Structure formats: C-alpha cells, structure tokens
Amino acid sequence: MRDLSRRAFLGTSLIACETLRHPVAALAAQCVTGPLPAFLPNRLTVDCASRVNFRTFRQNASYLGLTGVVSMTFVRGSQGTYPAGNLFLYPWLKPKGAALGAGKAWNCVMPTSTTLSAAASPIPGTSLPMDEYFCRLVVQAPWTSFIGVTVDEPHNTADARLDWFSNIDRLADGKGIGIDWTSANLNHPWFGGSHFIPSSDTCYGKAWRQLIAGGLMQASSGVC
C-alpha cells in the first residue's frame, strides 16, 4: 500500500510539473472552446498595411475608427498568408465618414503579406460586426482563427471605468487611443465564453491586453 501511495504521489507530482511547464496548454481546457489550441506569443507583429491604416485613422479620427484582429494561428486568406500573432488594423467608417459618400478616397490598404499591401476601401456601415467583416470579406480568412477589438479616440471618463473599455494615454506618436475589448463573435471561444478580453489574469486576458497595447504602440510609430 505504501508503494501504491508513493506511485500515486509521484504520478500526481509529474502531472503538476507538466502543468506548470505548459501553462497555456493547461489553461486551454477551461478557456479555449474553439477548434484551435491555446496560444500566447511573447510579442505581436504588425504588418505594414496596418501601420498605414493607423496613420490614416490618426489623420481622420472624426471620420474613421479601426477594427483590430489578432491571428491566433497561421492563416491563409484570398490575397496572402499571415503568421500567428499578427495584429491587423483596418479602418471603418463613422457616420461623418459615410456621409462623405462612396466616392471619397481614403488612404486605406489591405495586407497581402506582412510587408506588401493593396488599395482597399474602409468597412462601410454594416450589420456584420466589423472585425468579422474584416476576416470574412477583406482578407477572406477563417474568422474562427482571430480575436478582435475596436480602436477609436479615447473614451470619456465614465466609459473608461467599464471593464470592457480602456484608454492608452500616450502611444509612440504622442497621442492617446480608446480600446473596446469586445467582439460579438471572435473572442468568446478563446476567453472562457467572455465576449470581451478580461482585464484580469483569467484566461490570460491581462497578458493579451498588454500584447495588443504593445502592437498598437508599434503601429503608431509608423516604422515598417
């Protein structure tokens, strides 16, 4: 009996060690409900097209916002392939922007690789969520391979207190932004059913927020 107890203890200890050595995999059982494995990179990459789109947003913040999505695995779209852990930023039209009409030219591009891009148009007013629109209709890649946020001008003080909103006071270009960490359909398979990326350590939500904030810092630098 003592040998049996000792073997059971050693077996339990080995499982505990493996859990500590592979925390993302261990967390997957309770957080990731989609078809892909858990994923947590050390740093996000930002493609050149997204840096151009960020600059366009800055120059037209009253007219455009940005949808942001992160690839949670290698993805293949209709126009190119993209690595896991890339932050994509793509403009959408606010009402003032839409009021200027379809003929208005915006300096908006879609990525065809991490360094190349093609001319494109902002996301129009649509019933489809903007992050999902980008995945399905712009890059035409599986939307289940992404998580999503919305980037805009800084939130007011009351909204910034809500758990699904936050502000970054200063990016590399010296200006702030507001982030809505919510996605209607992209986030909940990765964050234990939550439609917004948690601000706590739950499902590595805090780590993901820091990664995305770091990606936005890269995008605002304008350097590709």
Secondary structure per residue as TSV (DSSP state, phi and psi in degrees):
chain	resnum	aa	ss	phi	psi
A	1	M	-	360.0	-38.8
A	2	R	H	-63.3	-38.7
A	3	D	H	-64.7	-40.9
A	4	L	H	-62.6	-43.9
A	5	S	H	-64.0	-39.4
A	6	R	H	-65.1	-41.9
A	7	R	H	-64.3	-40.8
A	8	A	H	-63.5	-41.6
A	9	F	H	-63.5	-44.7
A	10	L	H	-63.5	-40.0
A	11	G	H	-63.2	-43.4
A	12	T	H	-63.9	-39.4
A	13	S	H	-63.8	-41.5
A	14	L	H	-64.0	-40.5
A	15	I	H	-62.0	-43.2
A	16	A	H	-61.9	-41.5
A	17	C	H	-63.2	-42.7
A	18	E	H	-64.6	-36.7
A	19	T	H	-63.1	-41.7
A	20	L	H	-69.8	-33.6
A	21	R	H	-75.7	-24.7
A	22	H	-	-128.5	65.0
A	23	P	H	-64.0	-34.5
A	24	V	H	-65.0	-44.3
A	25	A	H	-64.0	-39.9
A	26	A	H	-65.0	-36.7
A	27	L	H	-74.2	-20.7
A	28	A	H	-57.1	-37.0
A	29	A	H	-59.3	-34.2
A	30	Q	H	-101.7	-15.1
A	31	C	H	-112.5	-42.2
A	32	V	-	-97.0	114.7
A	33	T	-	-110.9	-2.9
A	34	G	S	-84.1	-174.1
A	35	P	S	-79.5	-10.8
A	36	L	S	-100.8	154.4
A	37	P	-	-73.7	163.4
A	38	A	-	-59.9	151.9
A	39	F	-	-150.6	131.3
A	40	L	-	-150.5	96.9
A	41	P	-	-77.2	169.3
A	42	N	S	-79.9	-26.4
A	43	R	S	-160.2	147.1
A	44	L	-	-90.8	149.1
A	45	T	E	-95.5	157.6
A	46	V	E	-131.0	117.7
A	47	D	-	-69.7	160.6
A	48	C	H	-63.8	-36.9
A	49	A	H	-60.0	-40.0
A	50	S	H	-66.1	-32.9
A	51	R	H	-68.3	-39.4
A	52	V	H	-63.2	-44.8
A	53	N	H	-65.4	-35.0
A	54	F	H	-63.9	-42.7
A	55	R	H	-63.3	-40.0
A	56	T	H	-62.6	-41.2
A	57	F	H	-59.9	-45.6
A	58	R	H	-60.1	-38.7
A	59	Q	H	-77.5	-13.6
A	60	N	T	-139.7	42.6
A	61	A	T	-65.1	-21.4
A	62	S	T	-77.8	-15.6
A	63	Y	T	-114.3	-23.3
A	64	L	E	-131.5	147.4
A	65	G	E	-119.4	-176.9
A	66	L	E	-127.5	133.8
A	67	T	E	-92.5	139.3
A	68	G	E	-122.6	129.7
A	69	V	E	-131.1	149.8
A	70	V	E	-119.3	129.3
A	71	S	E	-74.3	125.8
A	72	M	S	-94.9	1.8
A	73	T	S	-161.7	171.5
A	74	F	-	-59.7	132.8
A	75	V	E	-128.2	147.4
A	76	R	E	-117.1	121.7
A	77	G	-	-108.7	-174.6
A	78	S	S	-72.7	-22.2
A	79	Q	S	-112.7	-3.9
A	80	G	-	172.5	-176.4
A	81	T	E	-121.8	152.9
A	82	Y	E	-140.7	143.3
A	83	P	-	-77.0	163.1
A	84	A	T	-66.3	146.1
A	85	G	T	77.8	28.4
A	86	N	E	-101.7	134.5
A	87	L	E	-92.6	118.1
A	88	F	E	-100.9	135.2
A	89	L	E	-124.7	130.0
A	90	Y	E	-143.3	134.6
A	91	P	E	-73.1	148.3
A	92	W	E	-129.9	151.0
A	93	L	E	-84.2	125.7
A	94	K	-	-78.6	168.4
A	95	P	H	-54.0	-40.0
A	96	K	H	-65.2	-34.1
A	97	G	H	-71.5	-42.9
A	98	A	H	-63.6	-32.1
A	99	A	T	-65.6	-18.4
A	100	L	T	-78.2	-9.2
A	101	G	-	91.5	164.2
A	102	A	T	-68.0	-20.2
A	103	G	T	-80.1	-7.9
A	104	K	-	-67.4	128.3
A	105	A	-	-91.5	126.4
A	106	W	-	-116.1	147.2
A	107	N	-	-82.6	75.8
A	108	C	E	-119.4	133.9
A	109	V	E	-134.4	155.2
A	110	M	E	-111.9	143.9
A	111	P	E	-75.4	137.2
A	112	T	S	-108.7	-11.3
A	113	S	S	-162.7	-173.3
A	114	T	S	-69.3	-20.2
A	115	T	S	-117.9	-19.3
A	116	L	-	-108.6	158.1
A	117	S	E	-151.3	169.9
A	118	A	E	-135.6	149.2
A	119	A	E	-60.2	143.8
A	120	A	E	-152.0	176.4
A	121	S	-	-115.9	149.6
A	122	P	-	-61.8	160.8
A	123	I	B	-68.0	124.8
A	124	P	-	-79.8	176.9
A	125	G	S	-61.1	126.1
A	126	T	-	-151.5	154.2
A	127	S	S	-78.1	-16.3
A	128	L	S	-79.7	133.0
A	129	P	-	-52.6	143.2
A	130	M	H	-63.6	-39.8
A	131	D	H	-66.3	-37.5
A	132	E	H	-70.5	-36.7
A	133	Y	H	-58.3	-45.6
A	134	F	I	-59.4	-46.3
A	135	C	I	-66.6	-46.6
A	136	R	I	-76.3	-41.0
A	137	L	I	-111.6	-20.9
A	138	V	I	-94.4	-67.1
A	139	V	S	-86.5	-15.8
A	140	Q	-	53.1	56.8
A	141	A	-	-123.1	160.1
A	142	P	-	-59.9	118.3
A	143	W	G	-66.2	-20.5
A	144	T	G	-72.2	-5.1
A	145	S	G	-97.2	12.7
A	146	F	E	-134.1	156.7
A	147	I	E	-113.9	160.4
A	148	G	E	-139.6	152.0
A	149	V	E	-142.0	172.2
A	150	T	E	-124.0	135.8
A	151	V	E	-116.2	134.4
A	152	D	E	-154.0	-168.6
A	153	E	S	-64.4	158.7
A	154	P	-	-55.5	143.1
A	155	H	-	-74.2	154.3
A	156	N	-	-69.9	169.1
A	157	T	H	-58.7	-41.6
A	158	A	H	-65.7	-46.5
A	159	D	H	-67.0	-36.4
A	160	A	H	-63.8	-18.6
A	161	R	T	-79.0	-18.6
A	162	L	S	-71.6	145.7
A	163	D	T	-66.8	-24.8
A	164	W	T	-93.6	0.8
A	165	F	E	-117.8	152.0
A	166	S	E	-159.7	160.7
A	167	N	E	-115.6	147.7
A	168	I	E	-110.9	117.5
A	169	D	S	-67.5	-32.8
A	170	R	-	-152.3	120.5
A	171	L	-	-99.5	-172.5
A	172	A	T	-62.8	-25.4
A	173	D	T	-87.2	4.5
A	174	G	S	88.0	0.1
A	175	K	-	-116.5	161.0
A	176	G	-	-97.1	170.7
A	177	I	E	-144.0	163.0
A	178	G	E	-112.7	143.3
A	179	I	E	-123.4	132.7
A	180	D	E	-103.9	115.5
A	181	W	-	-84.1	11.8
A	182	T	B	-95.8	144.4
A	183	S	-	-136.8	134.6
A	184	A	S	-62.7	-39.6
A	185	N	S	-131.0	-13.7
A	186	L	S	-88.5	-34.8
A	187	N	S	-83.9	-35.7
A	188	H	T	-62.3	-27.9
A	189	P	T	-69.6	-14.0
A	190	W	T	-106.0	-17.8
A	191	F	T	-126.4	47.4
A	192	G	T	59.7	31.9
A	193	G	T	92.3	-5.9
A	194	S	-	-79.0	132.2
A	195	H	S	-79.9	-13.8
A	196	F	B	-116.6	149.1
A	197	I	-	-69.5	120.7
A	198	P	-	-62.3	151.3
A	199	S	S	-87.2	-7.4
A	200	S	S	-97.6	-175.3
A	201	D	S	-76.4	-7.3
A	202	T	G	-54.8	125.6
A	203	C	G	52.7	30.3
A	204	Y	G	59.4	27.8
A	205	G	H	-59.0	-45.9
A	206	K	H	-61.0	-41.4
A	207	A	H	-63.3	-40.9
A	208	W	H	-65.7	-38.9
A	209	R	H	-61.1	-40.7
A	210	Q	H	-67.0	-39.3
A	211	L	H	-63.3	-44.1
A	212	I	H	-68.5	-39.8
A	213	A	H	-59.8	-40.7
A	214	G	H	-64.2	-38.2
A	215	G	H	-64.0	-39.8
A	216	L	H	-66.2	-35.4
A	217	M	H	-61.4	-42.7
A	218	Q	H	-61.3	-46.5
A	219	A	H	-60.1	-38.2
A	220	S	H	-73.9	-14.9
A	221	S	H	-72.9	-22.5
A	222	G	-	75.6	-2.1
A	223	V	-	-92.1	133.3
A	224	C	-	-126.5	360.0
